[in-house]
Amino acid sequence: MTFEEYLSSKKIDENQFKQQEPVRYSTWKAEFEQQHPESFTTQKKFLINQVRRKYLVR
């Protein structure tokens, strides 16, 4: 699973996220590529929900 597919599965608009918060996007992408998706979800659970609310796929 790629980071882009992961964001899509979490209903996060990748393009908006990348444009509005490029530093967080690149940091998360680097971390995601170094660990299992479930570990990433556990680690970022509450932050993912905040990002989803901001950049919900419509």
C-alpha distance matrix in Angstrom:
0.0 3.8 6.7 8.2 6.2 6.7 10.2 10.8 10.1 12.6 14.9 15.2 16.5 14.7 17.8 20.2 18.5 18.3 21.9 23.4 21.9 20.8 21.4 19.4 16.5 16.6 17.2 14.3 11.9 13.7 13.6 9.9 9.4 12.1 11.3 9.4 8.0 11.2 13.3 12.3 13.2 16.3 17.3 17.0 17.9 21.1 20.0 17.0 19.7 22.0 19.5 18.7 22.5 23.0 20.3 19.9 18.7 21.9
3.8 0.0 3.8 5.3 5.2 6.2 8.8 9.9 10.6 12.5 14.3 13.7 14.4 11.9 14.8 17.4 15.6 15.0 18.6 20.3 18.9 17.4 18.3 16.6 13.4 13.3 14.5 12.0 9.0 11.1 11.9 8.5 7.9 11.4 11.5 10.8 9.3 12.9 14.4 12.4 13.7 17.1 17.3 16.5 17.9 20.7 18.9 16.1 19.1 20.8 17.9 17.6 21.3 21.2 18.4 18.6 17.4 20.7
6.7 3.8 0.0 3.8 5.4 4.9 6.2 8.6 9.8 10.6 12.4 11.0 11.9 9.3 12.3 14.5 12.3 11.8 15.6 16.9 15.3 14.1 14.9 13.0 9.8 10.2 11.4 8.6 6.1 9.0 9.7 6.6 7.4 10.9 11.1 10.9 8.8 12.3 13.3 10.6 11.7 15.2 15.0 13.6 15.3 17.6 15.5 12.9 16.1 17.4 14.4 14.5 18.2 17.9 15.3 16.0 15.4 18.9
8.2 5.3 3.8 0.0 3.8 5.4 5.2 6.3 8.7 10.0 10.6 9.3 9.2 6.7 9.6 12.2 10.9 10.6 14.0 15.8 15.0 14.0 15.7 14.1 10.5 11.6 13.6 11.1 8.7 12.1 13.2 10.3 11.0 14.6 14.8 14.4 11.8 15.1 16.5 13.7 14.1 17.8 17.8 15.9 17.0 19.0 16.8 13.8 16.4 17.5 14.2 13.7 17.2 16.7 13.6 14.0 12.7 16.0
6.2 5.2 5.4 3.8 0.0 3.8 5.5 5.0 6.1 8.7 9.7 9.9 10.6 9.2 12.4 14.8 13.7 14.0 17.3 18.8 18.1 17.5 19.1 17.0 13.8 15.0 16.4 13.4 11.4 14.5 14.9 11.5 12.2 15.5 15.0 13.5 10.7 13.6 15.8 13.7 13.5 17.2 18.0 16.4 16.8 19.2 17.7 14.3 16.5 18.4 15.5 14.2 17.8 18.1 15.0 14.4 12.8 15.9
6.7 6.2 4.9 5.4 3.8 0.0 3.8 5.4 5.1 6.3 8.7 8.7 10.7 9.6 13.3 14.9 13.0 13.9 17.4 18.2 17.0 16.9 17.8 15.2 12.5 14.0 14.6 11.2 10.0 13.1 12.7 9.2 10.9 13.8 12.6 11.1 7.8 10.4 12.5 10.2 9.7 13.5 14.3 12.7 13.1 15.7 14.4 11.0 13.5 15.6 13.1 12.1 15.8 16.5 14.0 13.5 12.8 16.3
10.2 8.8 6.2 5.2 5.5 3.8 0.0 3.8 5.4 5.1 6.2 5.1 7.1 6.4 10.2 11.3 9.5 11.0 14.2 14.8 14.0 14.4 15.8 13.2 10.4 12.8 13.8 10.6 10.0 13.6 13.5 10.7 12.9 15.9 15.1 14.1 10.7 12.9 14.6 11.7 10.8 14.5 14.9 12.4 12.7 14.5 12.7 9.2 11.4 13.0 10.0 9.0 12.6 12.9 10.2 10.1 9.7 13.3
10.8 9.9 8.6 6.3 5.0 5.4 3.8 0.0 3.8 5.3 4.9 5.6 6.8 7.3 10.6 12.1 11.4 13.0 15.8 16.7 16.6 17.0 19.0 16.6 13.7 16.0 17.4 14.3 13.3 16.9 17.0 13.9 15.7 18.8 17.9 16.4 12.9 14.9 17.3 14.8 13.5 17.1 18.1 15.7 15.4 17.0 15.7 12.0 13.3 15.1 12.3 10.2 13.5 14.0 10.9 9.6 8.0 11.2
10.1 10.6 9.8 8.7 6.1 5.1 5.4 3.8 0.0 3.8 5.4 7.6 10.0 10.7 14.3 15.4 14.3 16.1 19.1 19.6 19.1 19.7 21.1 18.3 15.8 18.1 18.8 15.3 14.7 18.0 17.3 13.9 16.0 18.6 17.0 14.8 11.1 12.4 15.3 13.4 11.5 15.0 16.7 14.7 13.8 16.0 15.4 11.6 12.6 15.3 13.3 10.8 14.2 15.6 13.0 11.2 10.1 13.1
12.6 12.5 10.6 10.0 8.7 6.3 5.1 5.3 3.8 0.0 3.8 5.5 9.0 10.2 13.8 14.0 12.4 14.9 17.8 17.5 16.9 18.2 19.3 16.2 14.2 17.0 17.3 13.8 14.1 17.5 16.4 13.6 16.3 18.7 16.9 15.2 11.4 12.1 14.5 12.2 9.8 13.1 14.5 12.0 10.8 12.5 11.9 8.1 8.8 11.5 9.8 7.3 10.7 12.4 10.5 8.9 9.1 12.4
14.9 14.3 12.4 10.6 9.7 8.7 6.2 4.9 5.4 3.8 0.0 3.8 6.5 8.9 12.0 11.9 11.4 14.1 16.4 16.3 16.5 18.0 19.8 17.0 14.9 18.0 18.9 15.7 15.9 19.6 19.1 16.4 18.9 21.6 20.3 18.7 14.9 16.0 18.2 15.7 13.4 16.7 17.8 14.9 13.7 14.5 13.6 10.0 10.0 11.9 9.8 6.6 9.4 10.8 8.2 5.9 5.4 8.6
15.2 13.7 11.0 9.3 9.9 8.7 5.1 5.6 7.6 5.5 3.8 0.0 3.8 5.9 9.0 8.5 7.6 10.5 12.7 12.6 12.7 14.2 16.2 13.6 11.5 14.8 15.9 13.1 13.4 17.2 17.0 14.9 17.5 20.3 19.4 18.6 15.0 16.5 18.1 15.0 13.3 16.6 17.0 13.7 13.3 13.8 11.9 8.7 9.3 10.2 7.2 5.1 8.3 8.4 5.5 5.0 5.5 9.2
16.5 14.4 11.9 9.2 10.6 10.7 7.1 6.8 10.0 9.0 6.5 3.8 0.0 3.8 5.7 5.6 6.2 8.6 10.3 10.8 11.9 13.1 15.8 14.0 11.4 14.6 16.6 14.3 14.1 17.9 18.6 16.6 18.7 21.8 21.6 21.0 17.7 19.6 21.1 17.9 16.7 20.1 20.1 16.8 16.8 17.1 14.8 11.9 12.7 12.7 9.3 8.0 10.2 9.0 5.3 5.7 4.8 8.1
14.7 11.9 9.3 6.7 9.2 9.6 6.4 7.3 10.7 10.2 8.9 5.9 3.8 0.0 3.8 5.6 5.1 6.0 8.6 10.0 10.4 10.6 13.3 11.9 8.7 11.4 13.8 11.9 11.1 14.8 16.0 14.2 15.8 19.1 19.4 19.3 16.4 18.9 20.0 16.6 16.2 19.8 19.3 16.3 17.1 17.8 15.0 12.4 14.2 14.1 10.4 10.1 12.8 11.3 7.9 9.3 8.5 11.7
17.8 14.8 12.3 9.6 12.4 13.3 10.2 10.6 14.3 13.8 12.0 9.0 5.7 3.8 0.0 3.8 5.4 5.1 6.1 8.5 10.0 10.0 13.4 12.9 10.0 12.3 15.3 14.2 13.3 16.7 18.5 17.1 18.4 21.8 22.5 22.8 20.0 22.6 23.6 20.0 19.8 23.3 22.6 19.4 20.4 20.7 17.7 15.5 17.0 16.2 12.5 12.6 14.5 12.2 8.9 10.9 9.9 12.3
20.2 17.4 14.5 12.2 14.8 14.9 11.3 12.1 15.4 14.0 11.9 8.5 5.6 5.6 3.8 0.0 3.8 5.5 5.2 5.9 8.2 9.5 12.9 12.2 10.1 13.2 15.6 14.7 14.7 18.1 19.4 18.4 20.3 23.3 23.8 24.1 21.2 23.4 24.1 20.5 19.9 23.1 22.2 18.7 19.5 19.0 16.0 14.3 15.2 13.8 10.3 10.8 11.9 9.0 6.2 9.0 9.3 11.5
18.5 15.6 12.3 10.9 13.7 13.0 9.5 11.4 14.3 12.4 11.4 7.6 6.2 5.1 5.4 3.8 0.0 3.8 5.5 5.4 5.7 7.2 10.0 8.6 6.7 10.2 12.2 11.0 11.6 14.9 15.9 15.2 17.4 20.2 20.6 21.1 18.3 20.5 20.8 17.1 16.8 19.8 18.7 15.3 16.4 16.1 12.8 11.3 12.9 11.5 7.8 9.2 11.0 8.3 6.2 9.4 10.5 13.4
18.3 15.0 11.8 10.6 14.0 13.9 11.0 13.0 16.1 14.9 14.1 10.5 8.6 6.0 5.1 5.5 3.8 0.0 3.8 5.8 5.6 4.9 8.3 8.2 5.6 8.0 10.9 10.6 10.3 13.3 15.2 14.8 16.3 19.2 20.3 21.3 19.0 21.6 21.7 18.0 18.4 21.5 20.0 17.0 18.8 18.8 15.3 14.0 16.2 14.9 11.2 12.8 14.8 12.1 9.9 12.9 13.3 16.2
21.9 18.6 15.6 14.0 17.3 17.4 14.2 15.8 19.1 17.8 16.4 12.7 10.3 8.6 6.1 5.2 5.5 3.8 0.0 3.8 5.8 5.8 9.6 10.4 8.8 10.9 13.7 14.0 14.0 16.7 18.7 18.5 20.0 22.8 24.0 25.1 22.7 25.2 25.3 21.6 21.8 24.7 23.2 19.9 21.5 21.0 17.5 16.6 18.2 16.3 12.9 14.5 15.7 12.3 10.6 13.9 14.4 16.6
23.4 20.3 16.9 15.8 18.8 18.2 14.8 16.7 19.6 17.5 16.3 12.6 10.8 10.0 8.5 5.9 5.4 5.8 3.8 0.0 3.8 6.2 9.1 9.3 9.0 11.7 13.7 13.9 14.9 17.5 18.9 19.0 21.1 23.5 24.4 25.5 23.0 25.1 24.9 21.1 21.1 23.6 21.9 18.5 19.9 18.8 15.3 15.0 16.2 13.7 10.7 12.9 13.4 9.9 9.3 13.0 14.4 16.6
21.9 18.9 15.3 15.0 18.1 17.0 14.0 16.6 19.1 16.9 16.5 12.7 11.9 10.4 10.0 8.2 5.7 5.6 5.8 3.8 0.0 3.8 5.6 5.6 6.1 8.7 10.1 10.7 12.1 14.4 15.5 16.2 18.3 20.4 21.4 22.8 20.7 22.7 22.1 18.3 18.7 21.0 18.9 15.7 17.7 16.8 13.1 13.2 15.1 12.7 9.8 12.8 13.9 10.8 10.5 14.2 15.9 18.7
20.8 17.4 14.1 14.0 17.5 16.9 14.4 17.0 19.7 18.2 18.0 14.2 13.1 10.6 10.0 9.5 7.2 4.9 5.8 6.2 3.8 0.0 3.8 5.6 5.0 6.1 8.5 9.9 10.4 12.2 14.2 15.1 16.5 18.7 20.3 22.1 20.3 22.8 22.1 18.4 19.4 21.9 19.7 16.9 19.4 19.1 15.3 15.2 17.7 15.8 12.7 15.3 17.0 14.1 13.1 16.6 17.6 20.6
21.4 18.3 14.9 15.7 19.1 17.8 15.8 19.0 21.1 19.3 19.8 16.2 15.8 13.3 13.4 12.9 10.0 8.3 9.6 9.1 5.6 3.8 0.0 3.8 5.4 5.3 6.1 8.6 9.9 10.8 12.4 14.1 15.6 17.2 18.9 21.1 19.8 22.1 20.8 17.2 18.6 20.6 17.9 15.5 18.5 18.2 14.4 15.1 17.8 15.9 13.4 16.5 18.3 15.8 15.4 18.8 20.2 23.4
19.4 16.6 13.0 14.1 17.0 15.2 13.2 16.6 18.3 16.2 17.0 13.6 14.0 11.9 12.9 12.2 8.6 8.2 10.4 9.3 5.6 5.6 3.8 0.0 3.8 5.6 5.1 6.0 8.4 9.9 10.5 11.9 14.2 15.6 16.7 18.5 16.9 18.9 17.6 14.0 15.1 17.1 14.4 11.8 14.7 14.4 10.7 11.3 14.2 12.6 10.2 13.4 15.4 13.4 13.2 16.3 18.1 21.5
16.5 13.4 9.8 10.5 13.8 12.5 10.4 13.7 15.8 14.2 14.9 11.5 11.4 8.7 10.0 10.1 6.7 5.6 8.8 9.0 6.1 5.0 5.4 3.8 0.0 3.8 5.5 5.3 6.1 8.7 10.0 10.3 12.3 14.5 15.7 17.2 15.4 17.8 17.2 13.5 14.6 17.2 15.2 12.6 15.2 15.6 12.0 11.4 14.4 13.4 10.3 12.7 15.3 13.3 12.1 14.9 16.0 19.4
16.6 13.3 10.2 11.6 15.0 14.0 12.8 16.0 18.1 17.0 18.0 14.8 14.6 11.4 12.3 13.2 10.2 8.0 10.9 11.7 8.7 6.1 5.3 5.6 3.8 0.0 3.8 5.5 5.0 6.2 8.6 9.8 10.7 12.8 14.7 16.9 15.9 18.7 17.6 14.1 16.1 18.6 16.3 14.4 17.5 18.3 14.8 14.4 17.8 16.9 14.0 16.4 19.0 17.1 15.8 18.5 19.3 22.7
17.2 14.5 11.4 13.6 16.4 14.6 13.8 17.4 18.8 17.3 18.9 15.9 16.6 13.8 15.3 15.6 12.2 10.9 13.7 13.7 10.1 8.5 6.1 5.1 5.5 3.8 0.0 3.8 5.5 5.3 6.3 8.6 10.1 11.2 12.9 15.4 14.8 17.1 15.4 12.1 14.4 16.2 13.4 12.0 15.5 16.3 13.0 13.3 16.9 16.1 13.8 16.6 19.2 17.7 17.0 19.6 20.9 24.5
14.3 12.0 8.6 11.1 13.4 11.2 10.6 14.3 15.3 13.8 15.7 13.1 14.3 11.9 14.2 14.7 11.0 10.6 14.0 13.9 10.7 9.9 8.6 6.0 5.3 5.5 3.8 0.0 3.8 5.5 5.1 5.9 8.6 10.0 10.8 12.6 11.4 13.7 12.4 8.8 10.8 13.1 10.8 9.2 12.4 13.7 10.7 10.3 14.0 13.9 11.6 13.9 16.9 16.0 15.1 17.1 18.3 22.1
11.9 9.0 6.1 8.7 11.4 10.0 10.0 13.3 14.7 14.1 15.9 13.4 14.1 11.1 13.3 14.7 11.6 10.3 14.0 14.9 12.1 10.4 9.9 8.4 6.1 5.0 5.5 3.8 0.0 3.8 5.5 5.0 6.2 8.9 10.3 12.1 11.0 14.2 13.5 10.2 12.4 15.2 13.5 12.1 15.0 16.8 14.0 12.8 16.4 16.7 13.9 15.5 18.8 17.8 16.1 18.0 18.4 22.1
13.7 11.1 9.0 12.1 14.5 13.1 13.6 16.9 18.0 17.5 19.6 17.2 17.9 14.8 16.7 18.1 14.9 13.3 16.7 17.5 14.4 12.2 10.8 9.9 8.7 6.2 5.3 5.5 3.8 0.0 3.8 5.5 5.3 6.7 9.3 12.0 12.2 15.2 13.7 10.9 14.0 16.1 13.9 13.5 16.8 18.7 16.0 15.4 19.2 19.4 16.9 18.9 22.1 21.1 19.7 21.6 22.2 25.9
13.6 11.9 9.7 13.2 14.9 12.7 13.5 17.0 17.3 16.4 19.1 17.0 18.6 16.0 18.5 19.4 15.9 15.2 18.7 18.9 15.5 14.2 12.4 10.5 10.0 8.6 6.3 5.1 5.5 3.8 0.0 3.8 5.5 5.3 6.7 9.6 9.9 12.3 10.2 7.7 11.0 12.6 10.3 10.5 13.9 16.1 13.9 13.6 17.4 17.9 16.1 18.0 21.2 20.8 19.8 21.5 22.4 26.1
9.9 8.5 6.6 10.3 11.5 9.2 10.7 13.9 13.9 13.6 16.4 14.9 16.6 14.2 17.1 18.4 15.2 14.8 18.5 19.0 16.2 15.1 14.1 11.9 10.3 9.8 8.6 5.9 5.0 5.5 3.8 0.0 3.8 5.4 5.5 7.1 6.7 9.7 8.8 6.1 9.2 11.6 10.4 10.3 13.0 15.7 13.8 12.5 16.2 17.4 15.3 16.5 20.0 20.0 18.5 19.6 20.1 23.9
9.4 7.9 7.4 11.0 12.2 10.9 12.9 15.7 16.0 16.3 18.9 17.5 18.7 15.8 18.4 20.3 17.4 16.3 20.0 21.1 18.3 16.5 15.6 14.2 12.3 10.7 10.1 8.6 6.2 5.3 5.5 3.8 0.0 3.8 5.8 7.8 8.6 12.0 11.2 9.4 12.6 14.8 13.7 14.0 16.7 19.5 17.6 16.2 19.9 21.0 18.7 19.7 23.3 23.0 21.2 22.4 22.4 26.0
12.1 11.4 10.9 14.6 15.5 13.8 15.9 18.8 18.6 18.7 21.6 20.3 21.8 19.1 21.8 23.3 20.2 19.2 22.8 23.5 20.4 18.7 17.2 15.6 14.5 12.8 11.2 10.0 8.9 6.7 5.3 5.4 3.8 0.0 3.8 7.2 9.4 11.9 10.1 9.2 12.9 14.2 12.8 14.1 17.0 19.8 18.3 17.5 21.2 22.4 20.5 21.8 25.3 25.2 23.8 25.0 25.4 29.1
11.3 11.5 11.1 14.8 15.0 12.6 15.1 17.9 17.0 16.9 20.3 19.4 21.6 19.4 22.5 23.8 20.6 20.3 24.0 24.4 21.4 20.3 18.9 16.7 15.7 14.7 12.9 10.8 10.3 9.3 6.7 5.5 5.8 3.8 0.0 3.8 6.4 8.4 6.5 6.6 10.1 11.1 10.4 12.2 14.6 17.8 16.9 15.9 19.4 21.1 19.7 20.6 24.1 24.6 23.4 24.1 24.6 28.3
9.4 10.8 10.9 14.4 13.5 11.1 14.1 16.4 14.8 15.2 18.7 18.6 21.0 19.3 22.8 24.1 21.1 21.3 25.1 25.5 22.8 22.1 21.1 18.5 17.2 16.9 15.4 12.6 12.1 12.0 9.6 7.1 7.8 7.2 3.8 0.0 3.8 5.5 5.3 6.3 8.8 10.1 10.7 12.4 13.9 17.5 17.1 15.5 18.6 21.0 19.7 19.9 23.5 24.4 23.1 23.2 23.4 27.0
8.0 9.3 8.8 11.8 10.7 7.8 10.7 12.9 11.1 11.4 14.9 15.0 17.7 16.4 20.0 21.2 18.3 19.0 22.7 23.0 20.7 20.3 19.8 16.9 15.4 15.9 14.8 11.4 11.0 12.2 9.9 6.7 8.6 9.4 6.4 3.8 0.0 3.8 5.4 5.0 6.1 8.6 9.8 10.5 11.4 15.0 14.6 12.5 15.4 17.9 16.6 16.4 20.0 21.1 19.7 19.5 19.8 23.3
11.2 12.9 12.3 15.1 13.6 10.4 12.9 14.9 12.4 12.1 16.0 16.5 19.6 18.9 22.6 23.4 20.5 21.6 25.2 25.1 22.7 22.8 22.1 18.9 17.8 18.7 17.1 13.7 14.2 15.2 12.3 9.7 12.0 11.9 8.4 5.5 3.8 0.0 3.8 5.4 5.0 6.2 8.6 9.9 10.0 13.8 14.4 12.5 14.9 17.8 17.3 16.9 20.2 21.9 20.9 20.5 21.1 24.5
13.3 14.4 13.3 16.5 15.8 12.5 14.6 17.3 15.3 14.5 18.2 18.1 21.1 20.0 23.6 24.1 20.8 21.7 25.3 24.9 22.1 22.1 20.8 17.6 17.2 17.6 15.4 12.4 13.5 13.7 10.2 8.8 11.2 10.1 6.5 5.3 5.4 3.8 0.0 3.8 5.4 5.1 6.1 8.6 9.7 13.3 13.7 12.8 15.5 17.9 17.6 18.0 21.2 22.5 21.9 22.1 23.1 26.7
12.3 12.4 10.6 13.7 13.7 10.2 11.7 14.8 13.4 12.2 15.7 15.0 17.9 16.6 20.0 20.5 17.1 18.0 21.6 21.1 18.3 18.4 17.2 14.0 13.5 14.1 12.1 8.8 10.2 10.9 7.7 6.1 9.4 9.2 6.6 6.3 5.0 5.4 3.8 0.0 3.8 5.5 5.1 6.1 8.1 11.4 10.9 9.8 13.1 15.1 14.3 15.1 18.3 19.3 18.6 19.1 20.3 23.9
13.2 13.7 11.7 14.1 13.5 9.7 10.8 13.5 11.5 9.8 13.4 13.3 16.7 16.2 19.8 19.9 16.8 18.4 21.8 21.1 18.7 19.4 18.6 15.1 14.6 16.1 14.4 10.8 12.4 14.0 11.0 9.2 12.6 12.9 10.1 8.8 6.1 5.0 5.4 3.8 0.0 3.8 5.4 5.2 5.3 9.0 9.3 7.7 10.2 12.9 12.6 12.7 15.8 17.4 17.0 16.9 18.3 21.8
16.3 17.1 15.2 17.8 17.2 13.5 14.5 17.1 15.0 13.1 16.7 16.6 20.1 19.8 23.3 23.1 19.8 21.5 24.7 23.6 21.0 21.9 20.6 17.1 17.2 18.6 16.2 13.1 15.2 16.1 12.6 11.6 14.8 14.2 11.1 10.1 8.6 6.2 5.1 5.5 3.8 0.0 3.8 5.6 5.3 8.8 10.2 9.7 11.7 14.3 14.8 15.2 17.8 19.7 19.8 19.8 21.5 24.9
17.3 17.3 15.0 17.8 18.0 14.3 14.9 18.1 16.7 14.5 17.8 17.0 20.1 19.3 22.6 22.2 18.7 20.0 23.2 21.9 18.9 19.7 17.9 14.4 15.2 16.3 13.4 10.8 13.5 13.9 10.3 10.4 13.7 12.8 10.4 10.7 9.8 8.6 6.1 5.1 5.4 3.8 0.0 3.8 5.9 8.5 8.8 9.5 12.1 13.7 14.1 15.4 17.9 19.2 19.5 20.2 22.2 25.7
17.0 16.5 13.6 15.9 16.4 12.7 12.4 15.7 14.7 12.0 14.9 13.7 16.8 16.3 19.4 18.7 15.3 17.0 19.9 18.5 15.7 16.9 15.5 11.8 12.6 14.4 12.0 9.2 12.1 13.5 10.5 10.3 14.0 14.1 12.2 12.4 10.5 9.9 8.6 6.1 5.2 5.6 3.8 0.0 3.8 5.8 5.2 5.8 8.7 10.0 10.3 11.8 14.3 15.3 15.8 16.7 18.9 22.4
17.9 17.9 15.3 17.0 16.8 13.1 12.7 15.4 13.8 10.8 13.7 13.3 16.8 17.1 20.4 19.5 16.4 18.8 21.5 19.9 17.7 19.4 18.5 14.7 15.2 17.5 15.5 12.4 15.0 16.8 13.9 13.0 16.7 17.0 14.6 13.9 11.4 10.0 9.7 8.1 5.3 5.3 5.9 3.8 0.0 3.8 5.5 5.3 6.6 9.1 10.2 10.7 12.9 14.8 15.5 15.6 17.9 21.1
21.1 20.7 17.6 19.0 19.2 15.7 14.5 17.0 16.0 12.5 14.5 13.8 17.1 17.8 20.7 19.0 16.1 18.8 21.0 18.8 16.8 19.1 18.2 14.4 15.6 18.3 16.3 13.7 16.8 18.7 16.1 15.7 19.5 19.8 17.8 17.5 15.0 13.8 13.3 11.4 9.0 8.8 8.5 5.8 3.8 0.0 3.8 5.4 5.2 6.6 8.9 10.0 11.1 13.0 14.5 15.0 18.0 20.9
20.0 18.9 15.5 16.8 17.7 14.4 12.7 15.7 15.4 11.9 13.6 11.9 14.8 15.0 17.7 16.0 12.8 15.3 17.5 15.3 13.1 15.3 14.4 10.7 12.0 14.8 13.0 10.7 14.0 16.0 13.9 13.8 17.6 18.3 16.9 17.1 14.6 14.4 13.7 10.9 9.3 10.2 8.8 5.2 5.5 3.8 0.0 3.8 5.4 5.1 6.2 8.5 10.0 10.9 12.3 13.6 16.5 19.7
17.0 16.1 12.9 13.8 14.3 11.0 9.2 12.0 11.6 8.1 10.0 8.7 11.9 12.4 15.5 14.3 11.3 14.0 16.6 15.0 13.2 15.2 15.1 11.3 11.4 14.4 13.3 10.3 12.8 15.4 13.6 12.5 16.2 17.5 15.9 15.5 12.5 12.5 12.8 9.8 7.7 9.7 9.5 5.8 5.3 5.4 3.8 0.0 3.8 5.5 5.1 6.0 8.6 10.0 10.3 10.9 13.4 16.8
19.7 19.1 16.1 16.4 16.5 13.5 11.4 13.3 12.6 8.8 10.0 9.3 12.7 14.2 17.0 15.2 12.9 16.2 18.2 16.2 15.1 17.7 17.8 14.2 14.4 17.8 16.9 14.0 16.4 19.2 17.4 16.2 19.9 21.2 19.4 18.6 15.4 14.9 15.5 13.1 10.2 11.7 12.1 8.7 6.6 5.2 5.4 3.8 0.0 3.8 5.5 5.0 6.3 8.8 10.0 9.9 12.9 15.7
22.0 20.8 17.4 17.5 18.4 15.6 13.0 15.1 15.3 11.5 11.9 10.2 12.7 14.1 16.2 13.8 11.5 14.9 16.3 13.7 12.7 15.8 15.9 12.6 13.4 16.9 16.1 13.9 16.7 19.4 17.9 17.4 21.0 22.4 21.1 21.0 17.9 17.8 17.9 15.1 12.9 14.3 13.7 10.0 9.1 6.6 5.1 5.5 3.8 0.0 3.8 5.4 5.3 6.6 8.9 10.0 13.5 16.1
19.5 17.9 14.4 14.2 15.5 13.1 10.0 12.3 13.3 9.8 9.8 7.2 9.3 10.4 12.5 10.3 7.8 11.2 12.9 10.7 9.8 12.7 13.4 10.2 10.3 14.0 13.8 11.6 13.9 16.9 16.1 15.3 18.7 20.5 19.7 19.7 16.6 17.3 17.6 14.3 12.6 14.8 14.1 10.3 10.2 8.9 6.2 5.1 5.5 3.8 0.0 3.8 5.4 5.2 6.1 8.0 11.1 14.1
18.7 17.6 14.5 13.7 14.2 12.1 9.0 10.2 10.8 7.3 6.6 5.1 8.0 10.1 12.6 10.8 9.2 12.8 14.5 12.9 12.8 15.3 16.5 13.4 12.7 16.4 16.6 13.9 15.5 18.9 18.0 16.5 19.7 21.8 20.6 19.9 16.4 16.9 18.0 15.1 12.7 15.2 15.4 11.8 10.7 10.0 8.5 6.0 5.0 5.4 3.8 0.0 3.8 5.4 5.2 5.1 8.2 11.2
22.5 21.3 18.2 17.2 17.8 15.8 12.6 13.5 14.2 10.7 9.4 8.3 10.2 12.8 14.5 11.9 11.0 14.8 15.7 13.4 13.9 17.0 18.3 15.4 15.3 19.0 19.2 16.9 18.8 22.1 21.2 20.0 23.3 25.3 24.1 23.5 20.0 20.2 21.2 18.3 15.8 17.8 17.9 14.3 12.9 11.1 10.0 8.6 6.3 5.3 5.4 3.8 0.0 3.8 5.8 5.7 9.4 11.3
23.0 21.2 17.9 16.7 18.1 16.5 12.9 14.0 15.6 12.4 10.8 8.4 9.0 11.3 12.2 9.0 8.3 12.1 12.3 9.9 10.8 14.1 15.8 13.4 13.3 17.1 17.7 16.0 17.8 21.1 20.8 20.0 23.0 25.2 24.6 24.4 21.1 21.9 22.5 19.3 17.4 19.7 19.2 15.3 14.8 13.0 10.9 10.0 8.8 6.6 5.2 5.4 3.8 0.0 3.8 6.0 9.5 11.5
20.3 18.4 15.3 13.6 15.0 14.0 10.2 10.9 13.0 10.5 8.2 5.5 5.3 7.9 8.9 6.2 6.2 9.9 10.6 9.3 10.5 13.1 15.4 13.2 12.1 15.8 17.0 15.1 16.1 19.7 19.8 18.5 21.2 23.8 23.4 23.1 19.7 20.9 21.9 18.6 17.0 19.8 19.5 15.8 15.5 14.5 12.3 10.3 10.0 8.9 6.1 5.2 5.8 3.8 0.0 3.8 6.4 8.9
19.9 18.6 16.0 14.0 14.4 13.5 10.1 9.6 11.2 8.9 5.9 5.0 5.7 9.3 10.9 9.0 9.4 12.9 13.9 13.0 14.2 16.6 18.8 16.3 14.9 18.5 19.6 17.1 18.0 21.6 21.5 19.6 22.4 25.0 24.1 23.2 19.5 20.5 22.1 19.1 16.9 19.8 20.2 16.7 15.6 15.0 13.6 10.9 9.9 10.0 8.0 5.1 5.7 6.0 3.8 0.0 3.8 6.2
18.7 17.4 15.4 12.7 12.8 12.8 9.7 8.0 10.1 9.1 5.4 5.5 4.8 8.5 9.9 9.3 10.5 13.3 14.4 14.4 15.9 17.6 20.2 18.1 16.0 19.3 20.9 18.3 18.4 22.2 22.4 20.1 22.4 25.4 24.6 23.4 19.8 21.1 23.1 20.3 18.3 21.5 22.2 18.9 17.9 18.0 16.5 13.4 12.9 13.5 11.1 8.2 9.4 9.5 6.4 3.8 0.0 3.8
21.9 20.7 18.9 16.0 15.9 16.3 13.3 11.2 13.1 12.4 8.6 9.2 8.1 11.7 12.3 11.5 13.4 16.2 16.6 16.6 18.7 20.6 23.4 21.5 19.4 22.7 24.5 22.1 22.1 25.9 26.1 23.9 26.0 29.1 28.3 27.0 23.3 24.5 26.7 23.9 21.8 24.9 25.7 22.4 21.1 20.9 19.7 16.8 15.7 16.1 14.1 11.2 11.3 11.5 8.9 6.2 3.8 0.0
